[in-house]
Amino acid sequence: MNPDESGRRNPRRRIALLAAGVSVAVLLGAGAVAYAVRPGGGDPAGPAAAASEGASGAVDPGAGPASPGPSGAAVTGNAALGQASGPCGRAAASAPVVKVTEVKVGVTVAGYGREGDTDPLPMAIAASPEGGSWLAWLGTGGKVYLGRLDCADQLVGAPASFDGIDLQDVYADANGGVILLTRKGTCNTGPLCGGSSSPCNTMHLIRFDTAGKQVWERQVTNLTGARGGYDDGARFVWWYQHHGRIASDGATFAAYFGVAITVRNGNCVDIHEGDRMQVVGANGALVSGHRDSFEVGCSHSWGTRIVWDPRVSRYVMVCATDNNCRIAQPHPYRTVAAGACDGTLFGGDLVLAKGQGYWTAWSQGGQVRLDRFTTGASTSTIRTGAASSHPHLVTYGANRMLLSWESGSQLAAQVYDAGTGGTVGARFTIGVRDHSFQAFKAYPDGSAAYPAAGSNGTSIKVARVMPMS
């Protein structure tokens, strides 16, 4: 795609209209607020009803008197708390119980801004095997910060920082984790066949230890001292959509993200947009010839999502693409769900289905759908009735998944069966602001957490949906 084929005001619409052609609970910490869902309550009337409930998180003030949690946090509703489980002792309940914790990080956190698909992501969270978390956020002055959270979702020690101009994702394991971020690169001269110049950046996967200190780093784009973004064959981060996600098989780490693609056209270069997946080994070296990695998959691409499936020992991915306007699996293309290029096609998240296959959340025309597939076309479609352009989907304990979406000034949510796709219980609300491109993460104890804008510029709210029994 020539750089001058579209403007920058609405890149999602630009991409969609292009012609295809290029390939609670225990241990509630200080500052936490918990609330439960009254069976039969929730968000039956959609966004308007959810918005009217306010941002406090209480679904229904008539759902029962507030009772103190173990550390004095208010718990409303009548969900029965069960036995605590996991290393953090988070108690399961008969219905979703939400805990919102304000984390004072002590340094400036990038605001939500316009939430465009080419804009920086403010924050991301990762589940640690011991039950805590790693919280990453974009700061100021070209820094990405990383802090460790305890079982009460409170910061432990001082955060680490890395050079970076855009945060993508963070993943954790027993030895620390990896963070995916963008750094400044070099364009060189090109020249471009049309349009105006823009910074040419690089994508990096950084390994950190349990203290948050860097162990190694690996560029997963391909710029070098000799190859800039405007040189033929470059794979780099331009102003185009470049959000990315991380998955791991326990020994390697996979980074799947949007990428700019430079192709010579006579005496100048065109720059297209697609996606790229690279696998990095435990030693920080690229895994050459990995059967699931590729230079370019979907084109044009947005909503890149990835999961490791231990049942088939594969990294599995989906994208939204204007190549036949669909939700697709890349490399090679396989249609999951047919869409339309009307500027409203967006991909959500990807989770393992019960037994075999996967569920993906996506939206067309502001209506959220869930589709189940294995290696090709969807075999089951759920029209959720949720009105949103950017749904979030996450594994929620054994054999369940949690769908959430923006509803007024907060999130609405619904639990689904990961086998049948049927709803489990009533809709409920989560009292934090949504961000179109941030993600919930699943925890070993069956809870799920989401990072959100804090009450001020130096705090982050962590919304945790506690385990269900």
C-alpha positions as a Markdown table, in Angstrom:
| # | Residue | x | y | z |
|---|---|---|---|---|
| 1 | Met | 0.0 | 0.0 | 0.0 |
| 2 | Asn | 1.4 | 3.4 | -0.9 |
| 3 | Pro | 1.7 | 5.7 | 2.1 |
| 4 | Asp | -0.5 | 8.3 | 0.5 |
| 5 | Glu | -3.5 | 5.9 | -0.2 |
| 6 | Ser | -5.1 | 6.9 | 3.1 |
| 7 | Gly | -5.2 | 9.5 | 5.8 |
| 8 | Arg | -4.4 | 9.0 | 9.5 |
| 9 | Arg | -7.6 | 10.1 | 11.1 |
| 10 | Asn | -9.3 | 6.7 | 11.0 |
| 11 | Pro | -6.7 | 4.0 | 10.3 |
| 12 | Arg | -9.2 | 1.2 | 11.1 |
| 13 | Arg | -11.6 | 2.4 | 8.4 |
| 14 | Arg | -8.7 | 2.9 | 6.1 |
| 15 | Ile | -7.5 | -0.7 | 6.5 |
| 16 | Ala | -11.0 | -2.1 | 6.2 |
| 17 | Leu | -11.7 | -0.4 | 2.9 |
| 18 | Leu | -8.4 | -1.2 | 1.2 |
| 19 | Ala | -8.5 | -3.7 | -1.6 |
| 20 | Ala | -6.6 | -6.9 | -0.6 |
| 21 | Gly | -3.5 | -7.7 | -2.6 |
| 22 | Val | -0.5 | -8.1 | -0.4 |
| 23 | Ser | 0.4 | -11.0 | 1.2 |
| 24 | Val | -14.8 | -11.7 | 47.7 |
| 25 | Ala | -12.2 | -13.1 | 49.0 |
| 26 | Val | -9.1 | -13.7 | 51.0 |
| 27 | Leu | -6.2 | -11.2 | 51.0 |
| 28 | Leu | -8.0 | -8.1 | 49.8 |
| 29 | Gly | -5.4 | -5.4 | 50.1 |
| 30 | Ala | -5.7 | -1.8 | 51.2 |
| 31 | Gly | -7.5 | 0.2 | 48.6 |
| 32 | Ala | -9.4 | -2.7 | 47.2 |
| 33 | Val | -13.1 | -2.8 | 46.7 |
| 34 | Ala | -14.9 | -6.1 | 46.2 |
| 35 | Tyr | -18.5 | -6.8 | 45.0 |
| 36 | Ala | -20.5 | -9.7 | 43.8 |
| 37 | Val | -23.2 | -10.2 | 41.3 |
| 38 | Arg | -26.8 | -10.8 | 42.4 |
| 39 | Pro | -28.2 | -13.7 | 40.5 |
| 40 | Gly | -30.6 | -12.3 | 37.9 |
| 41 | Gly | -29.0 | -8.9 | 38.1 |
| 42 | Gly | -26.3 | -7.5 | 35.8 |
| 43 | Asp | -26.8 | -5.7 | 32.6 |
| 44 | Pro | -30.1 | -6.9 | 31.1 |
| 45 | Ala | -30.8 | -3.7 | 29.3 |
| 46 | Gly | -27.4 | -3.3 | 27.8 |
| 47 | Pro | -25.0 | -0.3 | 28.0 |
| 48 | Ala | -27.5 | 2.3 | 29.2 |
| 49 | Ala | -28.5 | 0.2 | 32.2 |
| 50 | Ala | -24.9 | -0.6 | 33.0 |
| 51 | Ala | -23.9 | 3.0 | 32.8 |
| 52 | Ser | -26.7 | 4.0 | 35.2 |
| 53 | Glu | -25.3 | 1.7 | 37.8 |
| 54 | Gly | -22.3 | 4.0 | 38.2 |
| 55 | Ala | -18.7 | 3.1 | 38.6 |
| 56 | Ser | -18.7 | 1.8 | 42.1 |
| 57 | Gly | -19.2 | -1.8 | 40.9 |
| 58 | Ala | -22.2 | -2.7 | 42.9 |
| 59 | Val | -24.6 | -4.3 | 40.5 |
| 60 | Asp | -27.7 | -3.8 | 42.6 |
| 61 | Pro | -28.0 | -1.8 | 45.8 |
| 62 | Gly | -30.9 | -4.0 | 46.8 |
| 63 | Ala | -28.9 | -7.2 | 46.4 |
| 64 | Gly | -28.3 | -7.5 | 50.1 |
| 65 | Pro | -26.4 | -5.6 | 52.8 |
| 66 | Ala | -22.7 | -5.0 | 52.5 |
| 67 | Ser | -20.6 | -7.3 | 54.6 |
| 68 | Pro | -16.9 | -6.8 | 55.4 |
| 69 | Gly | -14.3 | -8.9 | 53.6 |
| 70 | Pro | -11.4 | -10.5 | 55.5 |
| 71 | Ser | -9.5 | -7.1 | 55.5 |
| 72 | Gly | -12.5 | -4.9 | 55.8 |
| 73 | Ala | -13.3 | -4.4 | 52.1 |
| 74 | Ala | -17.0 | -4.1 | 51.3 |
| 75 | Val | -18.6 | -7.1 | 49.6 |
| 76 | Thr | -22.1 | -6.8 | 48.3 |
| 77 | Gly | -24.5 | -9.3 | 46.9 |
| 78 | Asn | -25.3 | -12.8 | 47.9 |
| 79 | Ala | -22.7 | -15.0 | 46.1 |
| 80 | Ala | -21.6 | -17.7 | 48.5 |
| 81 | Leu | -17.9 | -17.7 | 49.2 |
| 82 | Gly | -16.2 | -21.1 | 49.1 |
| 83 | Gln | -12.9 | -22.4 | 50.2 |
| 84 | Ala | -9.8 | -20.5 | 49.4 |
| 85 | Ser | -7.6 | -22.1 | 46.8 |
| 86 | Gly | -4.2 | -21.6 | 45.2 |
| 87 | Pro | -1.1 | -20.0 | 46.7 |
| 88 | Cys | -2.8 | -16.6 | 47.0 |
| 89 | Gly | -5.8 | -18.1 | 48.8 |
| 90 | Arg | -8.4 | -16.5 | 46.6 |
| 91 | Ala | -11.8 | -17.9 | 47.5 |
| 92 | Ala | -14.2 | -19.2 | 44.9 |
| 93 | Ala | -17.8 | -18.0 | 44.9 |
| 94 | Ser | -21.0 | -19.2 | 43.3 |
| 95 | Ala | -21.1 | -16.2 | 41.1 |
| 96 | Pro | -18.4 | -13.8 | 39.9 |
| 97 | Val | -16.9 | -11.5 | 42.6 |
| 98 | Val | -14.9 | -8.5 | 41.5 |
| 99 | Lys | -12.1 | -6.9 | 43.4 |
| 100 | Val | -10.8 | -3.5 | 42.2 |
| 101 | Thr | -7.4 | -2.4 | 43.6 |
| 102 | Glu | -5.7 | 0.9 | 43.2 |
| 103 | Val | -2.0 | 0.4 | 42.6 |
| 104 | Lys | 0.2 | 3.5 | 43.4 |
| 105 | Val | 3.1 | 3.0 | 41.0 |
| 106 | Gly | 4.9 | 6.3 | 41.9 |
| 107 | Val | 5.7 | 7.3 | 38.3 |
| 108 | Thr | 3.6 | 8.8 | 35.5 |
| 109 | Val | 1.5 | 6.4 | 33.5 |
| 110 | Ala | 0.5 | 7.1 | 29.9 |
| 111 | Gly | -3.1 | 8.0 | 29.6 |
| 112 | Tyr | -5.7 | 6.2 | 27.5 |
| 113 | Gly | -5.6 | 8.9 | 24.8 |
| 114 | Arg | -7.7 | 8.3 | 21.7 |
| 115 | Glu | -7.5 | 4.5 | 22.0 |
| 116 | Gly | -6.8 | 4.2 | 18.2 |
| 117 | Asp | -5.4 | 1.0 | 16.8 |
| 118 | Thr | -2.2 | 2.9 | 15.9 |
| 119 | Asp | -1.9 | 4.6 | 19.3 |
| 120 | Pro | 0.3 | 3.4 | 22.2 |
| 121 | Leu | -1.0 | 0.9 | 24.7 |
| 122 | Pro | -0.8 | 2.3 | 28.3 |
| 123 | Met | -0.6 | -1.0 | 30.3 |
| 124 | Ala | -0.6 | -4.8 | 30.4 |
| 125 | Ile | -0.6 | -7.4 | 33.1 |
| 126 | Ala | 0.7 | -11.0 | 33.4 |
| 127 | Ala | -0.1 | -13.9 | 35.8 |
| 128 | Ser | 2.8 | -15.3 | 37.7 |
| 129 | Pro | 2.7 | -19.1 | 38.6 |
| 130 | Glu | 2.8 | -18.2 | 42.4 |
| 131 | Gly | -0.4 | -16.3 | 42.1 |
| 132 | Gly | 0.9 | -12.7 | 41.9 |
| 133 | Ser | 1.4 | -10.6 | 38.8 |
| 134 | Trp | 3.8 | -8.5 | 36.7 |
| 135 | Leu | 2.3 | -5.1 | 35.8 |
| 136 | Ala | 3.8 | -3.2 | 32.9 |
| 137 | Trp | 3.0 | 0.3 | 31.9 |
| 138 | Leu | 4.1 | 3.0 | 29.4 |
| 139 | Gly | 5.6 | 6.0 | 31.2 |
| 140 | Thr | 7.1 | 9.2 | 29.9 |
| 141 | Gly | 10.6 | 10.0 | 28.5 |
| 142 | Gly | 10.8 | 6.9 | 26.4 |
| 143 | Lys | 10.5 | 4.4 | 29.3 |
| 144 | Val | 8.4 | 1.3 | 29.8 |
| 145 | Tyr | 8.0 | 0.3 | 33.5 |
| 146 | Leu | 7.6 | -3.1 | 35.1 |
| 147 | Gly | 6.5 | -3.8 | 38.6 |
| 148 | Arg | 5.7 | -7.0 | 40.6 |
| 149 | Leu | 2.4 | -7.3 | 42.4 |
| 150 | Asp | 1.7 | -9.5 | 45.4 |
| 151 | Cys | -1.4 | -11.6 | 46.1 |
| 152 | Ala | -3.3 | -8.5 | 47.1 |
| 153 | Asp | -2.5 | -6.8 | 43.8 |
| 154 | Gln | -0.2 | -4.3 | 45.5 |
| 155 | Leu | 3.2 | -3.2 | 44.2 |
| 156 | Val | 6.3 | -4.9 | 45.8 |
| 157 | Gly | 9.5 | -2.9 | 45.7 |
| 158 | Ala | 10.5 | -0.4 | 43.1 |
| 159 | Pro | 9.6 | -0.9 | 39.5 |
| 160 | Ala | 12.2 | -1.6 | 36.8 |
| 161 | Ser | 12.3 | 0.3 | 33.6 |
| 162 | Phe | 13.3 | -0.3 | 30.0 |
| 163 | Asp | 13.9 | 1.9 | 27.0 |
| 164 | Gly | 10.7 | 1.8 | 24.9 |
| 165 | Ile | 8.2 | 4.1 | 23.2 |
| 166 | Asp | 5.3 | 1.7 | 23.1 |
| 167 | Leu | 4.2 | -1.2 | 25.3 |
| 168 | Gln | 2.6 | -4.3 | 23.7 |
| 169 | Asp | 2.3 | -7.1 | 26.1 |
| 170 | Val | 3.9 | -8.9 | 29.1 |
| 171 | Tyr | 4.1 | -12.6 | 30.0 |
| 172 | Ala | 5.3 | -14.3 | 33.2 |
| 173 | Asp | 6.7 | -17.6 | 34.2 |
| 174 | Ala | 8.6 | -19.1 | 37.2 |
| 175 | Asn | 11.8 | -17.4 | 36.2 |
| 176 | Gly | 10.5 | -13.9 | 35.6 |
| 177 | Gly | 9.0 | -13.3 | 32.2 |
| 178 | Val | 9.2 | -11.4 | 28.9 |
| 179 | Ile | 7.9 | -8.0 | 27.8 |
| 180 | Leu | 7.2 | -6.9 | 24.2 |
| 181 | Leu | 7.8 | -3.3 | 23.4 |
| 182 | Thr | 8.7 | -0.9 | 20.6 |
| 183 | Arg | 11.9 | 1.2 | 20.3 |
| 184 | Lys | 13.1 | 3.9 | 17.9 |
| 185 | Gly | 14.7 | 2.8 | 14.7 |
| 186 | Thr | 16.0 | 4.3 | 11.4 |
| 187 | Cys | 14.2 | 4.8 | 8.2 |
| 188 | Asn | 17.0 | 5.6 | 5.7 |
| 189 | Thr | 16.2 | 7.4 | 2.5 |
| 190 | Gly | 13.9 | 5.1 | 0.5 |
| 191 | Pro | 12.6 | 7.2 | -1.2 |
| 192 | Leu | 8.9 | 6.6 | -0.6 |
| 193 | Cys | 6.7 | 6.3 | -3.8 |
| 194 | Gly | 4.2 | 8.7 | -2.1 |
| 195 | Gly | 3.1 | 10.1 | 1.1 |
| 196 | Ser | 5.1 | 11.7 | 4.0 |
| 197 | Ser | 7.8 | 10.3 | 6.2 |
| 198 | Ser | 7.2 | 8.7 | 9.6 |
| 199 | Pro | 9.4 | 7.3 | 12.3 |
| 200 | Cys | 10.6 | 3.7 | 11.6 |
| 201 | Asn | 10.8 | 1.7 | 14.7 |
| 202 | Thr | 11.6 | -1.8 | 15.9 |
| 203 | Met | 9.9 | -4.4 | 18.0 |
| 204 | His | 11.8 | -6.2 | 20.9 |
| 205 | Leu | 11.2 | -9.1 | 23.2 |
| 206 | Ile | 13.0 | -8.6 | 26.5 |
| 207 | Arg | 13.6 | -11.4 | 29.0 |
| 208 | Phe | 13.6 | -10.4 | 32.7 |
| 209 | Asp | 14.3 | -12.3 | 35.9 |
| 210 | Thr | 12.3 | -12.6 | 39.1 |
| 211 | Ala | 13.8 | -9.2 | 40.2 |
| 212 | Gly | 12.6 | -7.5 | 37.0 |
| 213 | Lys | 16.2 | -7.2 | 35.7 |
| 214 | Gln | 16.9 | -7.7 | 32.0 |
| 215 | Val | 18.4 | -11.1 | 31.0 |
| 216 | Trp | 18.4 | -10.7 | 27.3 |
| 217 | Glu | 16.7 | -8.9 | 24.5 |
| 218 | Arg | 15.9 | -9.9 | 20.9 |
| 219 | Gln | 14.6 | -7.7 | 18.0 |
| 220 | Val | 11.7 | -9.5 | 16.3 |
| 221 | Thr | 11.5 | -7.0 | 13.4 |
| 222 | Asn | 14.5 | -7.1 | 11.0 |
| 223 | Leu | 16.2 | -3.6 | 10.9 |
| 224 | Thr | 20.0 | -3.5 | 11.1 |
| 225 | Gly | 22.7 | -1.0 | 10.8 |
| 226 | Ala | 22.5 | -1.4 | 7.1 |
| 227 | Arg | 18.8 | -2.0 | 6.6 |
| 228 | Gly | 16.4 | 0.9 | 7.6 |
| 229 | Gly | 12.6 | 0.9 | 7.4 |
| 230 | Tyr | 12.6 | 2.4 | 3.9 |
| 231 | Asp | 14.9 | -0.3 | 2.4 |
| 232 | Asp | 13.5 | -3.1 | 0.3 |
| 233 | Gly | 12.7 | -6.1 | 2.5 |
| 234 | Ala | 12.4 | -4.3 | 5.8 |
| 235 | Arg | 9.9 | -5.5 | 8.4 |
| 236 | Phe | 9.5 | -2.8 | 10.9 |
| 237 | Val | 7.0 | -0.7 | 13.0 |
| 238 | Trp | 5.6 | 2.3 | 11.2 |
| 239 | Trp | 2.6 | 4.4 | 12.1 |
| 240 | Tyr | 0.5 | 1.5 | 10.8 |
| 241 | Gln | -1.3 | -0.8 | 13.3 |
| 242 | His | 1.4 | -2.8 | 15.2 |
| 243 | His | -0.2 | -4.0 | 18.4 |
| 244 | Gly | 1.1 | -7.4 | 19.5 |
| 245 | Arg | 0.7 | -10.3 | 21.9 |
| 246 | Ile | 2.9 | -12.9 | 23.6 |
| 247 | Ala | 2.4 | -16.6 | 24.0 |
| 248 | Ser | 4.7 | -19.3 | 25.4 |
| 249 | Asp | 5.1 | -23.1 | 25.3 |
| 250 | Gly | 7.2 | -23.0 | 28.5 |
| 251 | Ala | 10.5 | -23.2 | 26.6 |
| 252 | Thr | 10.1 | -20.6 | 23.8 |
| 253 | Phe | 8.3 | -17.3 | 23.5 |
| 254 | Ala | 6.2 | -16.2 | 20.5 |
| 255 | Ala | 5.6 | -12.6 | 19.5 |
| 256 | Tyr | 2.7 | -11.9 | 17.1 |
| 257 | Phe | 2.2 | -8.3 | 16.0 |
| 258 | Gly | 1.3 | -5.9 | 13.1 |
| 259 | Val | 4.2 | -5.0 | 10.9 |
| 260 | Ala | 5.1 | -2.6 | 8.1 |
| 261 | Ile | 6.4 | -4.3 | 4.9 |
| 262 | Thr | 8.7 | -2.5 | 2.5 |
| 263 | Val | 8.6 | -3.4 | -1.2 |
| 264 | Arg | 10.7 | -1.8 | -3.9 |
| 265 | Asn | 8.6 | -0.3 | -6.8 |
| 266 | Gly | 10.9 | 0.9 | -9.5 |
| 267 | Asn | 13.0 | 3.8 | -8.1 |
| 268 | Cys | 11.0 | 4.1 | -4.9 |
| 269 | Val | 9.5 | 1.9 | -2.2 |
| 270 | Asp | 5.9 | 1.1 | -1.2 |
| 271 | Ile | 5.1 | 0.3 | 2.4 |
| 272 | His | 2.3 | -2.2 | 3.1 |
| 273 | Glu | 0.9 | -3.5 | 6.4 |
| 274 | Gly | 0.5 | -7.1 | 7.6 |
| 275 | Asp | 1.5 | -9.2 | 10.5 |
| 276 | Arg | 4.5 | -11.2 | 11.7 |
| 277 | Met | 5.1 | -14.0 | 14.2 |
| 278 | Gln | 8.6 | -14.8 | 15.5 |
| 279 | Val | 9.6 | -17.4 | 18.1 |
| 280 | Val | 12.5 | -16.8 | 20.5 |
| 281 | Gly | 14.3 | -19.5 | 22.4 |
| 282 | Ala | 15.1 | -19.6 | 26.1 |
| 283 | Asn | 18.6 | -18.2 | 25.3 |
| 284 | Gly | 17.3 | -15.2 | 23.5 |
| 285 | Ala | 18.0 | -16.4 | 19.9 |
| 286 | Leu | 15.4 | -16.5 | 17.2 |
| 287 | Val | 14.2 | -20.1 | 16.5 |
| 288 | Ser | 15.0 | -20.5 | 12.9 |
| 289 | Gly | 12.4 | -22.4 | 10.8 |
| 290 | His | 9.9 | -22.8 | 13.6 |
| 291 | Arg | 6.8 | -24.4 | 11.9 |
| 292 | Asp | 4.4 | -21.8 | 13.3 |
| 293 | Ser | 6.5 | -18.6 | 12.7 |
| 294 | Phe | 6.3 | -16.5 | 9.5 |
| 295 | Glu | 7.6 | -13.3 | 7.9 |
| 296 | Val | 4.1 | -12.1 | 6.9 |
| 297 | Gly | 0.8 | -13.8 | 7.6 |
| 298 | Cys | -2.4 | -11.8 | 7.2 |
| 299 | Ser | -2.4 | -8.6 | 5.1 |
| 300 | His | -3.7 | -6.1 | 5.9 |
| 301 | Ser | -4.0 | -7.1 | 9.5 |
| 302 | Trp | -5.3 | -6.0 | 12.8 |
| 303 | Gly | -6.4 | -7.7 | 16.0 |
| 304 | Thr | -3.5 | -10.1 | 16.1 |
| 305 | Arg | -4.1 | -12.8 | 18.8 |
| 306 | Ile | -2.1 | -15.9 | 19.7 |
| 307 | Val | -2.4 | -18.8 | 22.1 |
| 308 | Trp | -0.2 | -21.9 | 22.8 |
| 309 | Asp | -2.2 | -25.1 | 22.5 |
| 310 | Pro | -0.5 | -28.0 | 24.4 |
| 311 | Arg | -3.0 | -30.5 | 23.1 |
| 312 | Val | -1.6 | -30.1 | 19.6 |
| 313 | Ser | 1.8 | -28.6 | 20.4 |
| 314 | Arg | 1.2 | -25.5 | 18.2 |
| 315 | Tyr | 1.0 | -21.8 | 18.4 |
| 316 | Val | -2.4 | -20.8 | 17.1 |
| 317 | Met | -3.3 | -17.4 | 15.8 |
| 318 | Val | -6.2 | -15.3 | 14.4 |
| 319 | Cys | -6.3 | -11.9 | 12.8 |
| 320 | Ala | -8.9 | -9.5 | 11.4 |
| 321 | Thr | -8.0 | -8.8 | 7.7 |
| 322 | Asp | -9.4 | -7.0 | 4.7 |
| 323 | Asn | -8.3 | -10.0 | 2.6 |
| 324 | Asn | -11.8 | -11.1 | 1.9 |
| 325 | Cys | -12.9 | -9.2 | 5.0 |
| 326 | Arg | -12.8 | -11.9 | 7.7 |
| 327 | Ile | -11.5 | -13.3 | 10.9 |
| 328 | Ala | -8.8 | -15.6 | 9.7 |
| 329 | Gln | -6.0 | -17.9 | 10.7 |
| 330 | Pro | -2.7 | -16.8 | 9.1 |
| 331 | His | 0.0 | -18.7 | 7.3 |
| 332 | Pro | -1.8 | -20.0 | 5.3 |
| 333 | Tyr | -5.1 | -18.1 | 5.2 |
| 334 | Arg | -8.0 | -20.1 | 6.6 |
| 335 | Thr | -11.3 | -18.3 | 7.1 |
| 336 | Val | -12.7 | -18.6 | 10.7 |
| 337 | Ala | -15.7 | -16.2 | 10.3 |
| 338 | Ala | -16.8 | -14.1 | 7.3 |
| 339 | Gly | -17.1 | -10.4 | 7.9 |
| 340 | Ala | -17.6 | -7.2 | 5.9 |
| 341 | Cys | -15.2 | -4.4 | 4.9 |
| 342 | Asp | -17.4 | -1.6 | 6.3 |
| 343 | Gly | -14.9 | -0.2 | 8.8 |
| 344 | Thr | -16.5 | -2.1 | 11.8 |
| 345 | Leu | -14.7 | -5.4 | 11.6 |
| 346 | Phe | -12.6 | -6.0 | 14.7 |
| 347 | Gly | -10.9 | -9.0 | 16.3 |
| 348 | Gly | -11.1 | -9.7 | 20.0 |
| 349 | Asp | -9.2 | -12.4 | 21.9 |
| 350 | Leu | -8.5 | -16.1 | 21.5 |
| 351 | Val | -8.9 | -18.9 | 24.1 |
| 352 | Leu | -8.8 | -22.7 | 24.2 |
| 353 | Ala | -12.2 | -24.4 | 23.9 |
| 354 | Lys | -13.1 | -27.4 | 26.0 |
| 355 | Gly | -11.9 | -30.6 | 24.5 |
| 356 | Gln | -10.4 | -29.3 | 21.3 |
| 357 | Gly | -10.4 | -26.1 | 19.2 |
| 358 | Tyr | -10.7 | -22.5 | 20.1 |
| 359 | Trp | -13.1 | -19.6 | 20.8 |
| 360 | Thr | -12.5 | -16.2 | 19.4 |
| 361 | Ala | -14.4 | -13.0 | 20.2 |
| 362 | Trp | -15.0 | -10.5 | 17.4 |
| 363 | Ser | -17.3 | -7.6 | 16.5 |
| 364 | Gln | -19.0 | -6.5 | 13.3 |
| 365 | Gly | -21.3 | -3.5 | 13.2 |
| 366 | Gly | -20.8 | -3.0 | 16.9 |
| 367 | Gln | -22.3 | -6.5 | 17.7 |
| 368 | Val | -20.1 | -9.0 | 19.6 |
| 369 | Arg | -19.9 | -12.6 | 18.4 |
| 370 | Leu | -18.1 | -15.7 | 19.7 |
| 371 | Asp | -17.0 | -18.3 | 17.2 |
| 372 | Arg | -15.6 | -21.8 | 17.8 |
| 373 | Phe | -13.2 | -23.3 | 15.3 |
| 374 | Thr | -10.4 | -25.9 | 15.0 |
| 375 | Thr | -8.4 | -25.6 | 11.9 |
| 376 | Gly | -10.7 | -23.7 | 9.6 |
| 377 | Ala | -14.2 | -22.3 | 9.4 |
| 378 | Ser | -16.2 | -21.7 | 12.6 |
| 379 | Thr | -18.5 | -24.6 | 13.6 |
| 380 | Ser | -20.5 | -22.6 | 16.2 |
| 381 | Thr | -21.4 | -18.9 | 16.3 |
| 382 | Ile | -22.8 | -17.2 | 19.4 |
| 383 | Arg | -24.5 | -13.8 | 18.9 |
| 384 | Thr | -24.0 | -12.5 | 22.4 |
| 385 | Gly | -26.3 | -9.5 | 22.3 |
| 386 | Ala | -23.4 | -7.3 | 23.6 |
| 387 | Ala | -23.1 | -4.0 | 21.8 |
| 388 | Ser | -19.4 | -3.1 | 21.4 |
| 389 | Ser | -16.6 | -2.7 | 18.9 |
| 390 | His | -13.8 | -4.2 | 21.0 |
| 391 | Pro | -14.7 | -7.3 | 23.1 |
| 392 | His | -12.2 | -9.0 | 25.5 |
| 393 | Leu | -12.2 | -12.8 | 26.0 |
| 394 | Val | -10.2 | -14.7 | 28.6 |
| 395 | Thr | -10.1 | -18.2 | 30.1 |
| 396 | Tyr | -11.9 | -18.2 | 33.4 |
| 397 | Gly | -11.1 | -21.3 | 35.4 |
| 398 | Ala | -11.8 | -24.8 | 34.2 |
| 399 | Asn | -14.1 | -25.0 | 31.2 |
| 400 | Arg | -15.3 | -21.4 | 31.4 |
| 401 | Met | -14.5 | -18.2 | 29.7 |
| 402 | Leu | -15.2 | -14.6 | 30.5 |
| 403 | Leu | -16.3 | -12.1 | 27.8 |
| 404 | Ser | -16.2 | -8.4 | 28.7 |
| 405 | Trp | -16.9 | -5.1 | 26.8 |
| 406 | Glu | -17.3 | -1.4 | 27.3 |
| 407 | Ser | -20.6 | -0.4 | 28.8 |
| 408 | Gly | -20.8 | 3.3 | 29.6 |
| 409 | Ser | -18.1 | 4.3 | 32.0 |
| 410 | Gln | -17.2 | 0.7 | 33.0 |
| 411 | Leu | -17.1 | -2.9 | 31.7 |
| 412 | Ala | -19.9 | -5.3 | 31.4 |
| 413 | Ala | -19.2 | -9.0 | 31.5 |
| 414 | Gln | -20.7 | -12.5 | 31.0 |
| 415 | Val | -19.4 | -15.9 | 31.8 |
| 416 | Tyr | -19.7 | -18.6 | 29.1 |
| 417 | Asp | -19.2 | -22.4 | 29.0 |
| 418 | Ala | -16.0 | -23.1 | 27.1 |
| 419 | Gly | -17.6 | -26.2 | 25.6 |
| 420 | Thr | -21.1 | -25.4 | 24.6 |
| 421 | Gly | -20.8 | -21.6 | 24.4 |
| 422 | Gly | -23.8 | -21.3 | 26.7 |
| 423 | Thr | -24.1 | -18.5 | 29.2 |
| 424 | Val | -23.3 | -19.2 | 32.9 |
| 425 | Gly | -25.2 | -17.0 | 35.3 |
| 426 | Ala | -26.1 | -13.3 | 34.7 |
| 427 | Arg | -24.3 | -10.4 | 33.2 |
| 428 | Phe | -22.4 | -8.2 | 35.7 |
| 429 | Thr | -20.3 | -5.1 | 35.7 |
| 430 | Ile | -16.7 | -4.4 | 36.5 |
| 431 | Gly | -16.1 | -0.9 | 37.8 |
| 432 | Val | -13.1 | 0.2 | 35.8 |
| 433 | Arg | -12.7 | 2.1 | 32.5 |
| 434 | Asp | -12.3 | 0.0 | 29.4 |
| 435 | His | -9.5 | 0.3 | 26.9 |
| 436 | Ser | -10.2 | -1.0 | 23.4 |
| 437 | Phe | -6.9 | -2.9 | 23.0 |
| 438 | Gln | -5.9 | -4.0 | 26.4 |
| 439 | Ala | -6.4 | -7.6 | 27.7 |
| 440 | Phe | -7.6 | -9.6 | 30.6 |
| 441 | Lys | -5.2 | -12.4 | 31.7 |
| 442 | Ala | -6.1 | -15.7 | 33.2 |
| 443 | Tyr | -4.6 | -16.9 | 36.6 |
| 444 | Pro | -3.8 | -20.5 | 37.7 |
| 445 | Asp | -6.3 | -20.2 | 40.6 |
| 446 | Gly | -9.2 | -19.5 | 38.2 |
| 447 | Ser | -9.3 | -15.7 | 38.6 |
| 448 | Ala | -8.8 | -13.2 | 35.8 |
| 449 | Ala | -7.3 | -9.7 | 36.0 |
| 450 | Tyr | -7.4 | -6.5 | 33.9 |
| 451 | Pro | -5.3 | -3.4 | 34.2 |
| 452 | Ala | -7.1 | -0.1 | 33.8 |
| 453 | Ala | -6.7 | 3.7 | 34.2 |
| 454 | Gly | -6.2 | 4.7 | 37.8 |
| 455 | Ser | -7.7 | 7.6 | 39.8 |
| 456 | Asn | -4.7 | 9.8 | 38.9 |
| 457 | Gly | -1.7 | 9.9 | 36.7 |
| 458 | Thr | 0.5 | 7.8 | 38.9 |
| 459 | Ser | -1.8 | 4.9 | 39.7 |
| 460 | Ile | -3.3 | 1.9 | 37.9 |
| 461 | Lys | -6.5 | 0.0 | 38.8 |
| 462 | Val | -6.3 | -3.8 | 38.7 |
| 463 | Ala | -9.8 | -5.3 | 38.3 |
| 464 | Arg | -9.8 | -9.0 | 39.4 |
| 465 | Val | -12.7 | -11.3 | 38.8 |
| 466 | Met | -12.3 | -13.9 | 41.5 |
| 467 | Pro | -12.7 | -17.6 | 40.9 |
| 468 | Met | -16.1 | -19.3 | 40.5 |
| 469 | Ser | -16.9 | -22.5 | 42.2 |
